[in-house]
Amino acid sequence: MSLNTFGHLFRVTTWGESHGPALGATVDGCPPGVPVDEGVIQQWLDRRRPGTSRYTTQRREPDAVKILSGVFEGQTTGTPVQLMIENTDQRSKDYSEIMEKFRPGHADITYWQKYGIRDYRGGGRSSARETAARVAAGGLARAALATLAPGVEITGYMTRIGPHEIDRERFDWGTIAENPFWCPDARAAADWADYMTALRKSGNSVGAIVEVVARGVPAGLGAPVYGKLDTDLAAAMMSINAVKGVEIGEGMAAAQLTGEDNADEIFMGNDGRPVYSSNHAGGILGGISTGQDVVVRFAVKPTSSILKPRQTITRSGEAAEIITKGRHDPCVGIRAVPVGEAMMACVILDHILLNRGQIGGAVGEARGRIG
């Protein structure tokens, strides 16, 4: 039984370990005729690549993607696309001291309890290094979206790092790519830099909240009950390493609102399409996209590998103290931003293909054509 695959028609299987020779993704179901080459995918991997700032792990990996199959003369052929990323800067010796110990907050102990064996070199399959394969697959999904739904635009950013949150009044889309935190608030980004510098020097880590928005998503994606768009988005984001919570639209805050406040009022626009007074629903009603921005938010826990002594046990059950050496992200949420974008791209593309297969070009009507 394989549980390393996600998606319905656009199916992604990731493979490889943190300290193995390589990792990657096998993507099946990508439509033929999509213009793509390694450079198209590489641009997204470069956003996730380690060592790009002093606030991320200093592991030096080029994350150079290779396309091994499924592309001919610059276009997808409709056959499986094999993507490979070689590991070039492993330091497995950094983990030799934890061979017999379980790191608190990591999957070490649960992998051992389930399988009776674990790859202690950086966590093996449970390492966030696995997300490089997702970003590569997401790059292919973006290329397909550019062909099938060119109006779709996906952008991720951080809204909180530890106790520090952005000011929505200062939200600026143009600022996101101008700082190492993917932060849409320039003033908050400057404050975060000071905070993270002190935290990094102390050997500690902190959590974060990442928001991903898909603009230009057509109405009608998703299906009732078990095929909901938000169900698949929540599962996709929750599968990312270190994610502990996912929200769609207003999310948990909706519990504090009244029905009057939460319901997004609907009006008919001049172009015959519906417009909404707000977007508390996050662009999804009844599991089906409304045509508004699709908004997903997820919480990333603090990196468990820290230079602080913690209590644990050994494989034989003896009490022990552990300090996790090696190169680690003081806030894994920073590099989770392009990962969240990739998962959004994969899910949106998957649902476009599902929708096309089920109803083709049909749309609903209400006082005029909408869709």
C-alpha positions in Angstrom: 0.0 0.0 0.0 1.5 3.3 -1.1 0.6 6.5 0.8 3.1 8.7 -1.0 0.7 9.8 -3.7 -1.8 12.7 -3.7 -4.3 14.0 -6.3 -7.1 12.5 -8.4 -6.3 13.1 -12.1 -3.1 15.1 -11.6 -1.3 12.6 -9.4 2.0 13.3 -7.7 4.1 10.6 -6.0 7.1 11.9 -4.1 10.1 9.7 -3.3 13.6 10.0 -1.7 15.1 10.9 1.7 16.9 13.9 3.2 20.3 12.2 3.0 19.9 9.8 0.2 21.5 10.3 -3.2 18.4 12.1 -4.6 14.7 12.8 -4.2 12.0 13.7 -6.6 8.4 13.3 -7.9 6.7 11.2 -10.5 3.7 13.2 -11.9 1.1 11.3 -13.8 -1.9 12.8 -15.5 -0.4 16.1 -16.7 -2.1 17.0 -20.0 0.0 16.8 -23.2 1.1 19.9 -25.0 2.1 21.9 -21.9 5.2 24.0 -22.7 7.8 23.2 -19.9 11.5 22.7 -19.4 13.8 22.5 -16.4 14.1 26.3 -16.2 10.4 26.7 -15.9 10.3 24.4 -12.8 13.7 25.6 -11.4 12.4 29.2 -10.8 10.0 27.8 -8.2 12.6 25.6 -6.5 15.0 28.6 -6.2 12.4 30.2 -4.0 12.4 27.3 -1.6 16.2 26.5 -1.8 18.1 26.4 1.5 20.8 28.8 2.3 19.2 31.8 0.6 19.3 34.0 3.7 20.7 33.9 7.2 17.2 33.1 8.5 17.1 29.6 6.9 19.2 26.5 7.1 22.7 26.9 5.8 22.7 23.6 4.0 24.0 24.4 0.5 21.8 22.6 -2.0 21.4 23.9 -5.6 18.2 21.9 -5.8 18.8 21.6 -9.6 15.8 19.7 -11.1 16.2 17.2 -13.9 13.3 16.0 -16.1 13.9 12.4 -16.9 10.7 11.5 -18.8 7.4 12.8 -20.1 8.7 15.9 -21.9 9.7 15.9 -25.6 10.8 19.0 -27.6 9.8 21.3 -24.8 6.2 20.0 -24.3 4.6 17.4 -22.0 3.7 14.2 -23.9 0.8 13.0 -21.6 3.0 10.3 -20.1 4.4 10.3 -16.5 6.9 13.1 -15.9 9.8 12.1 -13.7 11.5 14.9 -11.8 14.7 14.3 -9.9 16.7 16.5 -7.5 20.1 15.3 -6.4 21.3 15.8 -2.8 24.8 17.3 -2.8 25.5 18.7 0.6 24.5 16.0 3.1 26.4 15.9 6.5 25.1 12.6 7.8 27.8 12.6 10.5 25.9 15.6 12.2 23.3 13.0 13.1 25.4 10.2 14.4 24.9 11.1 18.0 21.1 10.7 17.7 21.3 7.3 16.3 20.1 5.8 19.6 18.0 8.8 20.8 14.6 10.1 19.8 14.4 13.9 19.1 11.5 15.5 20.9 9.0 17.0 18.5 10.3 14.9 15.6 8.8 11.8 14.0 11.8 9.7 15.2 9.8 7.9 17.8 6.6 7.3 15.8 8.6 6.0 12.8 10.3 3.6 15.1 7.1 2.5 16.8 5.4 1.9 13.4 8.2 0.4 11.3 10.8 -0.8 13.7 13.5 1.1 11.7 14.2 4.7 10.9 16.6 6.8 8.9 18.2 8.9 11.6 20.2 11.0 9.0 18.2 14.2 9.1 14.9 12.4 9.6 14.9 10.5 6.2 11.5 10.6 4.7 10.0 12.7 7.5 12.5 15.6 6.7 11.2 18.8 5.3 13.7 18.2 2.5 10.9 16.1 0.9 9.1 19.3 0.1 11.5 20.1 -2.7 9.9 17.4 -4.7 6.5 18.9 -4.1 7.7 22.3 -5.3 9.0 20.7 -8.4 5.6 19.1 -9.0 4.0 22.4 -8.3 6.1 24.0 -10.9 4.8 21.6 -13.5 1.2 22.2 -12.2 1.8 26.0 -12.7 3.0 25.4 -16.2 -0.2 23.4 -16.9 -2.4 26.1 -15.3 -0.7 28.7 -17.5 -2.1 26.8 -20.5 -5.5 25.7 -19.2 -6.4 28.6 -16.9 -4.0 31.5 -17.6 -6.0 33.8 -15.3 -5.0 31.8 -12.1 -2.4 33.5 -10.0 -1.1 31.9 -6.8 0.8 33.9 -4.1 1.9 32.8 -0.6 3.2 35.0 2.2 3.7 34.9 5.9 1.3 36.7 8.2 2.8 35.8 11.6 6.1 34.7 13.0 5.8 33.7 16.6 4.0 36.5 18.5 4.5 39.1 15.7 1.8 39.6 13.2 1.4 41.8 10.1 -0.8 44.9 9.9 -3.4 44.2 7.3 -3.8 47.9 6.7 -0.2 48.0 5.4 -0.7 44.9 3.1 1.3 45.4 -0.1 1.5 42.6 -2.7 4.6 44.2 -4.2 6.5 43.9 -0.9 6.2 40.1 -0.6 9.2 39.2 -2.8 11.3 42.1 -1.4 12.2 40.6 1.9 13.4 37.1 3.2 10.1 36.4 5.0 7.7 36.7 2.1 6.0 39.3 4.2 3.4 41.7 2.7 4.1 44.3 5.4 7.5 46.0 5.0 7.5 47.4 8.5 6.7 44.0 10.0 9.4 42.4 7.9 12.0 44.8 9.4 10.8 44.0 12.9 10.9 40.3 12.1 14.5 40.5 11.0 15.6 41.8 14.4 13.5 39.2 16.2 14.9 36.3 14.1 18.5 37.4 14.5 18.2 37.2 18.2 16.3 33.9 18.1 18.8 32.3 15.8 21.8 33.3 17.9 20.1 31.8 21.0 19.8 28.4 19.3 16.0 28.4 19.5 13.2 28.3 16.9 9.7 29.7 16.4 6.5 28.9 14.5 4.7 30.9 11.8 1.4 31.3 9.9 1.5 31.1 6.1 -1.4 32.3 3.9 -1.8 31.2 0.3 -4.2 33.0 -2.1 -5.3 31.8 -5.6 -6.7 34.6 -7.6 -8.6 34.1 -10.9 -9.9 30.6 -9.9 -13.0 29.9 -12.0 -16.3 29.2 -10.3 -17.5 25.7 -10.1 -14.4 23.7 -9.1 -15.0 21.1 -6.5 -17.9 18.7 -5.8 -20.4 18.1 -3.0 -19.6 16.1 0.2 -16.5 14.1 -0.5 -15.1 15.9 -3.5 -14.9 19.3 -1.9 -12.2 21.7 -3.1 -11.6 22.8 0.5 -11.3 19.2 1.7 -8.5 18.6 -0.8 -6.8 21.9 0.0 -6.9 21.2 3.7 -5.5 17.7 3.2 -2.8 19.1 0.9 -1.6 21.8 3.3 -1.9 19.5 6.4 0.4 17.0 4.7 3.3 19.6 4.6 5.9 18.8 7.2 5.4 20.7 10.5 1.9 22.0 9.7 -0.4 21.7 12.7 -3.5 23.6 11.6 -5.3 24.7 8.4 -8.0 27.3 7.8 -10.1 28.2 4.8 -11.2 31.8 4.6 -12.3 33.1 8.0 -11.4 29.7 9.5 -11.5 29.5 13.2 -12.4 33.1 13.5 -15.8 32.4 12.0 -16.8 30.9 15.3 -16.7 34.5 16.8 -19.0 35.9 14.1 -22.8 36.1 13.8 -24.5 34.8 10.7 -25.2 38.4 9.6 -21.5 39.2 9.8 -20.2 36.0 8.2 -22.4 35.5 5.2 -21.0 37.1 2.1 -23.8 39.0 0.4 -24.3 38.5 -3.3 -25.1 41.0 -6.0 -25.2 40.9 -9.8 -22.3 42.7 -11.5 -22.6 44.7 -14.6 -20.9 41.9 -16.6 -23.6 39.4 -15.6 -21.5 37.7 -13.0 -22.1 37.7 -9.3 -20.0 39.9 -7.0 -19.7 39.5 -3.2 -19.6 42.0 -0.4 -16.8 40.1 1.4 -15.0 36.8 1.3 -15.4 35.2 4.7 -15.9 31.9 2.9 -12.4 32.0 1.4 -13.8 31.6 -2.1 -15.5 28.2 -1.5 -19.1 27.5 -0.7 -20.4 23.9 -0.2 -17.0 22.7 -1.4 -17.3 24.5 -4.7 -15.4 27.6 -5.8 -17.3 30.8 -6.1 -15.0 32.6 -8.5 -13.6 34.8 -5.6 -10.0 34.5 -4.3 -9.4 31.1 -2.7 -7.7 31.8 0.6 -6.0 29.1 2.7 -4.0 29.6 5.9 -1.8 27.1 7.8 0.1 27.1 11.0 3.7 25.8 11.1 5.1 24.6 14.4 8.6 25.7 15.6 11.5 23.7 14.2 12.1 20.8 16.6 15.8 20.7 16.0 17.3 23.3 18.4 20.5 23.9 20.2 18.8 23.6 23.5 19.2 20.6 25.8 16.0 18.5 25.9 15.0 15.4 27.8 14.3 12.2 25.8 14.7 8.4 25.8 16.9 6.0 23.9 15.7 3.1 21.7 16.2 0.9 24.8 14.0 3.1 26.9 16.8 4.8 29.0 16.5 8.5 30.0 18.8 10.8 28.0 19.5 14.4 27.2 19.8 15.6 23.6 21.0 18.6 21.7 20.3 18.5 18.0 23.3 19.6 16.0 23.4 20.3 12.3 22.0 23.0 10.1 18.3 23.8 10.7 15.8 26.5 9.9 15.1 28.7 13.0 11.6 29.2 11.4 10.6 26.5 8.9 7.6 28.6 8.0 9.8 30.8 5.8 10.6 28.1 3.3 7.0 26.7 3.7 5.7 29.6 1.7 6.7 28.2 -1.8 5.6 24.7 -0.6 2.1 26.0 0.2 2.0 27.7 -3.2 3.0 24.4 -4.9 0.3 22.4 -3.1 -2.3 25.0 -4.0 -1.2 24.8 -7.7 -1.5 21.0 -7.7 -4.9 21.0 -6.1 -6.4 23.7 -8.3 -5.1 22.0 -11.5 -6.4 18.7 -10.3 -9.9 20.1 -9.8 -9.8 21.9 -13.1 -9.2 18.5 -14.8 -11.9 16.8 -12.7 -14.4 19.6 -13.5 -13.5 19.3 -17.2 -14.0 15.6 -17.1 -17.3 15.7 -15.3 -19.2 18.6 -16.9 -17.0 20.0 -19.6 -17.9 23.7 -20.3 -21.3 23.7 -18.5 -22.0 26.4 -16.0 -24.9 27.4 -13.8 -27.3 30.2 -14.3 -29.0 32.6 -11.9 -30.7 35.7 -13.3 -28.3 35.6 -16.2 -25.3 33.5 -17.1 -22.7 33.1 -14.3 -19.6 31.0 -14.0 
